[in-house]
Amino acid sequence: MDYDGKSQTIFEFCQGEGIGRSSYYYLKAIGRAPDEMVMGDIIRISPEAKRRWRERMEREPVKGSLRELALAAKAARETEAA
């Protein structure tokens, strides 16, 4: 599916990029997900945010397991909060 020109839901974004939603949320946990537009309980990803995300991922690929990185990011946040 090609949604260029329209904002996408997280599900649509993941389908288009060939990633699972759990991978999306791991990327979000480590600060590497695309920018989101939040309107109440609706979350959308604009074509511009998708383009910026793709460019950033090409320049700075995520190395290692997304799950391990997400757990490390969560541990770091918990340590800072303590």
N, CA, C and O atoms as CSV, one atom per row, in Angstrom:
chain,resi,resn,atom,element,x,y,z
A,1,MET,N,N,0.839,-1.191,0.000
A,1,MET,CA,C,0.000,0.000,0.000
A,1,MET,C,C,0.876,1.244,0.000
A,1,MET,O,O,1.883,1.304,0.706
A,2,ASP,N,N,0.501,2.204,-0.770
A,2,ASP,CA,C,1.265,3.437,-0.839
A,2,ASP,C,C,0.379,4.581,-0.362
A,2,ASP,O,O,-0.632,4.906,-0.984
A,3,TYR,N,N,0.779,5.185,0.755
A,3,TYR,CA,C,-0.013,6.252,1.347
A,3,TYR,C,C,0.669,7.603,1.207
A,3,TYR,O,O,0.315,8.547,1.914
A,4,ASP,N,N,1.654,7.716,0.295
A,4,ASP,CA,C,2.360,8.979,0.148
A,4,ASP,C,C,1.359,10.100,-0.094
A,4,ASP,O,O,0.424,9.968,-0.883
A,5,GLY,N,N,1.582,11.202,0.603
A,5,GLY,CA,C,0.692,12.343,0.475
A,5,GLY,C,C,-0.352,12.400,1.564
A,5,GLY,O,O,-0.962,13.449,1.768
A,6,LYS,N,N,-0.580,11.296,2.279
A,6,LYS,CA,C,-1.559,11.260,3.363
A,6,LYS,C,C,-0.854,10.824,4.635
A,6,LYS,O,O,0.114,10.064,4.597
A,7,SER,N,N,-1.348,11.311,5.755
A,7,SER,CA,C,-0.798,10.816,7.016
A,7,SER,C,C,-1.234,9.370,7.215
A,7,SER,O,O,-2.232,8.922,6.650
A,8,GLN,N,N,-0.473,8.654,8.024
A,8,GLN,CA,C,-0.735,7.238,8.236
A,8,GLN,C,C,-0.906,6.938,9.716
A,8,GLN,O,O,-0.372,7.635,10.579
A,9,THR,N,N,-1.655,5.896,9.982
A,9,THR,CA,C,-1.700,5.368,11.343
A,9,THR,C,C,-0.398,4.599,11.578
A,9,THR,O,O,0.348,4.333,10.636
A,10,ILE,N,N,-0.131,4.247,12.821
A,10,ILE,CA,C,1.052,3.439,13.123
A,10,ILE,C,C,0.967,2.116,12.380
A,10,ILE,O,O,1.967,1.651,11.833
A,11,PHE,N,N,-0.212,1.503,12.351
A,11,PHE,CA,C,-0.393,0.240,11.636
A,11,PHE,C,C,-0.039,0.388,10.160
A,11,PHE,O,O,0.692,-0.437,9.612
A,12,GLU,N,N,-0.556,1.438,9.510
A,12,GLU,CA,C,-0.281,1.666,8.092
A,12,GLU,C,C,1.206,1.925,7.854
A,12,GLU,O,O,1.791,1.419,6.897
A,13,PHE,N,N,1.804,2.719,8.737
A,13,PHE,CA,C,3.236,3.000,8.626
A,13,PHE,C,C,4.042,1.704,8.695
A,13,PHE,O,O,4.925,1.467,7.870
A,14,CYS,N,N,3.732,0.877,9.679
A,14,CYS,CA,C,4.454,-0.388,9.844
A,14,CYS,C,C,4.273,-1.300,8.640
A,14,CYS,O,O,5.230,-1.928,8.187
A,15,GLN,N,N,3.056,-1.378,8.121
A,15,GLN,CA,C,2.809,-2.190,6.917
A,15,GLN,C,C,3.662,-1.694,5.759
A,15,GLN,O,O,4.302,-2.482,5.064
A,16,GLY,N,N,3.664,-0.390,5.560
A,16,GLY,CA,C,4.403,0.192,4.446
A,16,GLY,C,C,5.908,0.016,4.560
A,16,GLY,O,O,6.602,-0.112,3.551
A,17,GLU,N,N,6.414,0.011,5.790
A,17,GLU,CA,C,7.854,-0.123,6.002
A,17,GLU,C,C,8.277,-1.566,6.220
A,17,GLU,O,O,9.471,-1.859,6.289
A,18,GLY,N,N,7.320,-2.459,6.328
A,18,GLY,CA,C,7.643,-3.869,6.504
A,18,GLY,C,C,8.201,-4.199,7.879
A,18,GLY,O,O,9.038,-5.090,8.022
A,19,ILE,N,N,7.728,-3.472,8.895
A,19,ILE,CA,C,8.164,-3.753,10.264
A,19,ILE,C,C,6.941,-4.079,11.120
A,19,ILE,O,O,5.822,-3.683,10.794
A,20,GLY,N,N,7.158,-4.786,12.188
A,20,GLY,CA,C,6.073,-5.088,13.103
A,20,GLY,C,C,5.814,-3.929,14.043
A,20,GLY,O,O,6.677,-3.078,14.262
A,21,ARG,N,N,4.612,-3.911,14.593
A,21,ARG,CA,C,4.297,-2.834,15.538
A,21,ARG,C,C,5.179,-2.893,16.777
A,21,ARG,O,O,5.507,-1.855,17.350
A,22,SER,N,N,5.570,-4.106,17.202
A,22,SER,CA,C,6.457,-4.186,18.371
A,22,SER,C,C,7.796,-3.523,18.055
A,22,SER,O,O,8.375,-2.864,18.919
A,23,SER,N,N,8.294,-3.689,16.830
A,23,SER,CA,C,9.537,-3.012,16.438
A,23,SER,C,C,9.351,-1.504,16.447
A,23,SER,O,O,10.251,-0.764,16.847
A,24,TYR,N,N,8.186,-1.049,16.007
A,24,TYR,CA,C,7.903,0.391,16.032
A,24,TYR,C,C,7.995,0.916,17.467
A,24,TYR,O,O,8.617,1.948,17.720
A,25,TYR,N,N,7.373,0.201,18.398
A,25,TYR,CA,C,7.374,0.666,19.776
A,25,TYR,C,C,8.750,0.540,20.421
A,25,TYR,O,O,9.080,1.316,21.318
A,26,TYR,N,N,9.558,-0.422,19.983
A,26,TYR,CA,C,10.950,-0.472,20.444
A,26,TYR,C,C,11.696,0.758,19.932
A,26,TYR,O,O,12.436,1.396,20.681
A,27,LEU,N,N,11.501,1.089,18.655
A,27,LEU,CA,C,12.132,2.292,18.106
A,27,LEU,C,C,11.678,3.533,18.873
A,27,LEU,O,O,12.478,4.427,19.149
A,28,LYS,N,N,10.416,3.581,19.206
A,28,LYS,CA,C,9.894,4.717,19.960
A,28,LYS,C,C,10.547,4.793,21.342
A,28,LYS,O,O,10.877,5.880,21.817
A,29,ALA,N,N,10.732,3.641,21.983
A,29,ALA,CA,C,11.334,3.600,23.319
A,29,ALA,C,C,12.766,4.108,23.321
A,29,ALA,O,O,13.229,4.661,24.319
A,30,ILE,N,N,13.472,3.924,22.207
A,30,ILE,CA,C,14.857,4.390,22.149
A,30,ILE,C,C,14.977,5.730,21.420
A,30,ILE,O,O,16.081,6.173,21.105
A,31,GLY,N,N,13.842,6.368,21.154
A,31,GLY,CA,C,13.845,7.686,20.539
A,31,GLY,C,C,14.136,7.686,19.051
A,31,GLY,O,O,14.629,8.683,18.523
A,32,ARG,N,N,13.843,6.590,18.360
A,32,ARG,CA,C,14.162,6.495,16.934
A,32,ARG,C,C,12.942,6.315,16.040
A,32,ARG,O,O,13.095,6.040,14.850
A,33,ALA,N,N,11.747,6.461,16.576
A,33,ALA,CA,C,10.524,6.369,15.769
A,33,ALA,C,C,10.296,7.702,15.055
A,33,ALA,O,O,10.878,8.715,15.440
A,34,PRO,N,N,9.465,7.710,14.032
A,34,PRO,CA,C,9.156,8.985,13.370
A,34,PRO,C,C,8.354,9.893,14.293
A,34,PRO,O,O,7.712,9.435,15.238
A,35,ASP,N,N,8.406,11.184,14.001
A,35,ASP,CA,C,7.588,12.139,14.751
A,35,ASP,C,C,6.120,11.792,14.542
A,35,ASP,O,O,5.710,11.395,13.452
A,36,GLU,N,N,5.345,11.946,15.592
A,36,GLU,CA,C,3.918,11.626,15.536
A,36,GLU,C,C,3.075,12.888,15.700
A,36,GLU,O,O,3.447,13.812,16.423
A,37,MET,N,N,1.944,12.907,15.022
A,37,MET,CA,C,0.931,13.939,15.244
A,37,MET,C,C,-0.109,13.314,16.166
A,37,MET,O,O,-0.696,12.284,15.835
A,38,VAL,N,N,-0.335,13.924,17.303
A,38,VAL,CA,C,-1.286,13.376,18.269
A,38,VAL,C,C,-2.482,14.317,18.360
A,38,VAL,O,O,-2.348,15.504,18.656
A,39,MET,N,N,-3.654,13.744,18.095
A,39,MET,CA,C,-4.898,14.506,18.165
A,39,MET,C,C,-5.840,13.717,19.060
A,39,MET,O,O,-6.575,12.849,18.590
A,40,GLY,N,N,-5.814,14.023,20.350
A,40,GLY,CA,C,-6.598,13.244,21.299
A,40,GLY,C,C,-6.023,11.848,21.394
A,40,GLY,O,O,-4.860,11.678,21.759
A,41,ASP,N,N,-6.823,10.848,21.070
A,41,ASP,CA,C,-6.326,9.468,21.113
A,41,ASP,C,C,-5.964,8.945,19.722
A,41,ASP,O,O,-5.756,7.745,19.540
A,42,ILE,N,N,-5.890,9.851,18.743
A,42,ILE,CA,C,-5.520,9.479,17.381
A,42,ILE,C,C,-4.063,9.870,17.153
A,42,ILE,O,O,-3.660,11.003,17.420
A,43,ILE,N,N,-3.285,8.919,16.656
A,43,ILE,CA,C,-1.880,9.173,16.338
A,43,ILE,C,C,-1.690,8.945,14.848
A,43,ILE,O,O,-2.083,7.907,14.315
A,44,ARG,N,N,-1.087,9.920,14.179
A,44,ARG,CA,C,-0.824,9.825,12.740
A,44,ARG,C,C,0.634,10.190,12.478
A,44,ARG,O,O,1.261,10.892,13.272
A,45,ILE,N,N,1.158,9.713,11.369
A,45,ILE,CA,C,2.519,10.016,10.938
A,45,ILE,C,C,2.413,10.698,9.583
A,45,ILE,O,O,1.891,10.121,8.629
A,46,SER,N,N,2.908,11.922,9.502
A,46,SER,CA,C,2.802,12.688,8.259
A,46,SER,C,C,3.822,12.187,7.238
A,46,SER,O,O,4.812,11.553,7.601
A,47,PRO,N,N,3.571,12.477,5.954
A,47,PRO,CA,C,4.554,12.096,4.926
A,47,PRO,C,C,5.924,12.735,5.185
A,47,PRO,O,O,6.958,12.124,4.914
A,48,GLU,N,N,5.927,13.969,5.711
A,48,GLU,CA,C,7.185,14.650,6.007
A,48,GLU,C,C,7.939,13.944,7.126
A,48,GLU,O,O,9.158,13.786,7.054
A,49,ALA,N,N,7.212,13.516,8.166
A,49,ALA,CA,C,7.841,12.794,9.279
A,49,ALA,C,C,8.402,11.461,8.796
A,49,ALA,O,O,9.478,11.040,9.221
A,50,LYS,N,N,7.669,10.804,7.909
A,50,LYS,CA,C,8.128,9.532,7.346
A,50,LYS,C,C,9.405,9.736,6.543
A,50,LYS,O,O,10.343,8.948,6.652
A,51,ARG,N,N,9.443,10.792,5.737
A,51,ARG,CA,C,10.629,11.095,4.932
A,51,ARG,C,C,11.827,11.381,5.835
A,51,ARG,O,O,12.916,10.853,5.609
A,52,ARG,N,N,11.625,12.225,6.868
A,52,ARG,CA,C,12.719,12.543,7.798
A,52,ARG,C,C,13.207,11.287,8.505
A,52,ARG,O,O,14.410,11.104,8.690
A,53,TRP,N,N,12.267,10.412,8.905
A,53,TRP,CA,C,12.629,9.166,9.581
A,53,TRP,C,C,13.486,8.293,8.679
A,53,TRP,O,O,14.511,7.763,9.110
A,54,ARG,N,N,13.068,8.143,7.426
A,54,ARG,CA,C,13.835,7.323,6.483
A,54,ARG,C,C,15.250,7.872,6.296
A,54,ARG,O,O,16.224,7.119,6.296
A,55,GLU,N,N,15.349,9.186,6.139
A,55,GLU,CA,C,16.667,9.808,5.966
A,55,GLU,C,C,17.537,9.581,7.200
A,55,GLU,O,O,18.721,9.270,7.070
A,56,ARG,N,N,16.971,9.733,8.389
A,56,ARG,CA,C,17.707,9.531,9.644
A,56,ARG,C,C,18.146,8.072,9.783
A,56,ARG,O,O,19.267,7.797,10.213
A,57,MET,N,N,17.264,7.138,9.421
A,57,MET,CA,C,17.616,5.725,9.524
A,57,MET,C,C,18.719,5.355,8.523
A,57,MET,O,O,19.538,4.480,8.804
A,58,GLU,N,N,18.743,6.007,7.374
A,58,GLU,CA,C,19.811,5.747,6.404
A,58,GLU,C,C,21.138,6.294,6.907
A,58,GLU,O,O,22.175,5.650,6.749
A,59,ARG,N,N,21.112,7.485,7.516
A,59,ARG,CA,C,22.332,8.106,8.042
A,59,ARG,C,C,22.835,7.407,9.300
A,59,ARG,O,O,24.036,7.213,9.482
A,60,GLU,N,N,21.889,7.033,10.168
A,60,GLU,CA,C,22.228,6.493,11.482
A,60,GLU,C,C,21.448,5.209,11.735
A,60,GLU,O,O,20.477,5.222,12.492
A,61,PRO,N,N,21.853,4.101,11.117
A,61,PRO,CA,C,21.105,2.854,11.307
A,61,PRO,C,C,21.133,2.399,12.763
A,61,PRO,O,O,22.079,2.681,13.499
A,62,VAL,N,N,20.099,1.702,13.155
A,62,VAL,CA,C,20.032,1.122,14.496
A,62,VAL,C,C,20.834,-0.169,14.464
A,62,VAL,O,O,20.562,-1.065,13.665
A,63,LYS,N,N,21.818,-0.253,15.338
A,63,LYS,CA,C,22.651,-1.447,15.393
A,63,LYS,C,C,22.269,-2.252,16.620
A,63,LYS,O,O,22.056,-1.691,17.696
A,64,GLY,N,N,22.183,-3.539,16.465
A,64,GLY,CA,C,21.844,-4.399,17.584
A,64,GLY,C,C,20.361,-4.716,17.617
A,64,GLY,O,O,19.589,-4.264,16.772
A,65,SER,N,N,19.987,-5.487,18.592
A,65,SER,CA,C,18.611,-5.923,18.769
A,65,SER,C,C,17.746,-4.766,19.244
A,65,SER,O,O,18.086,-4.089,20.215
A,66,LEU,N,N,16.629,-4.537,18.561
A,66,LEU,CA,C,15.723,-3.471,18.988
A,66,LEU,C,C,15.215,-3.728,20.401
A,66,LEU,O,O,15.073,-2.796,21.193
A,67,ARG,N,N,14.942,-4.984,20.716
A,67,ARG,CA,C,14.446,-5.321,22.049
A,67,ARG,C,C,15.489,-4.990,23.116
A,67,ARG,O,O,15.149,-4.407,24.146
A,68,GLU,N,N,16.738,-5.348,22.889
A,68,GLU,CA,C,17.791,-5.055,23.854
A,68,GLU,C,C,17.966,-3.550,24.026
A,68,GLU,O,O,18.137,-3.061,25.143
A,69,LEU,N,N,17.923,-2.821,22.915
A,69,LEU,CA,C,18.060,-1.369,22.995
A,69,LEU,C,C,16.901,-0.732,23.755
A,69,LEU,O,O,17.100,0.195,24.540
A,70,ALA,N,N,15.692,-1.233,23.519
A,70,ALA,CA,C,14.519,-0.702,24.218
A,70,ALA,C,C,14.610,-0.983,25.710
A,70,ALA,O,O,14.290,-0.113,26.521
A,71,LEU,N,N,15.039,-2.178,26.084
A,71,LEU,CA,C,15.177,-2.511,27.508
A,71,LEU,C,C,16.253,-1.652,28.162
A,71,LEU,O,O,16.095,-1.227,29.306
A,72,ALA,N,N,17.338,-1.394,27.450
A,72,ALA,CA,C,18.399,-0.533,27.982
A,72,ALA,C,C,17.893,0.894,28.160
A,72,ALA,O,O,18.205,1.545,29.157
A,73,ALA,N,N,17.112,1.384,27.199
A,73,ALA,CA,C,16.565,2.737,27.304
A,73,ALA,C,C,15.604,2.828,28.484
A,73,ALA,O,O,15.610,3.823,29.209
A,74,LYS,N,N,14.785,1.809,28.683
A,74,LYS,CA,C,13.843,1.792,29.804
A,74,LYS,C,C,14.598,1.776,31.127
A,74,LYS,O,O,14.227,2.490,32.059
A,75,ALA,N,N,15.650,0.971,31.220
A,75,ALA,CA,C,16.459,0.905,32.444
A,75,ALA,C,C,17.105,2.243,32.740
A,75,ALA,O,O,17.164,2.665,33.894
A,76,ALA,N,N,17.592,2.916,31.698
A,76,ALA,CA,C,18.215,4.221,31.877
A,76,ALA,C,C,17.210,5.248,32.396
A,76,ALA,O,O,17.534,6.049,33.273
A,77,ARG,N,N,15.988,5.224,31.852
A,77,ARG,CA,C,14.954,6.155,32.323
A,77,ARG,C,C,14.597,5.883,33.774
A,77,ARG,O,O,14.409,6.815,34.556
A,78,GLU,N,N,14.503,4.615,34.135
A,78,GLU,CA,C,14.174,4.252,35.521
A,78,GLU,C,C,15.278,4.671,36.477
A,78,GLU,O,O,14.999,5.106,37.595
A,79,THR,N,N,16.521,4.547,36.052
A,79,THR,CA,C,17.658,4.954,36.877
A,79,THR,C,C,17.638,6.463,37.096
A,79,THR,O,O,17.874,6.940,38.207
A,80,GLU,N,N,17.351,7.220,36.015
A,80,GLU,CA,C,17.291,8.682,36.117
A,80,GLU,C,C,16.169,9.116,37.050
A,80,GLU,O,O,16.320,10.090,37.787
A,81,ALA,N,N,15.062,8.415,37.027
A,81,ALA,CA,C,13.898,8.785,37.843
A,81,ALA,C,C,14.123,8.471,39.328
A,81,ALA,O,O,13.470,9.061,40.189
A,82,ALA,N,N,15.025,7.564,39.627
A,82,ALA,CA,C,15.261,7.148,41.026
A,82,ALA,C,C,16.077,8.158,41.796
A,82,ALA,O,O,16.357,7.953,42.977
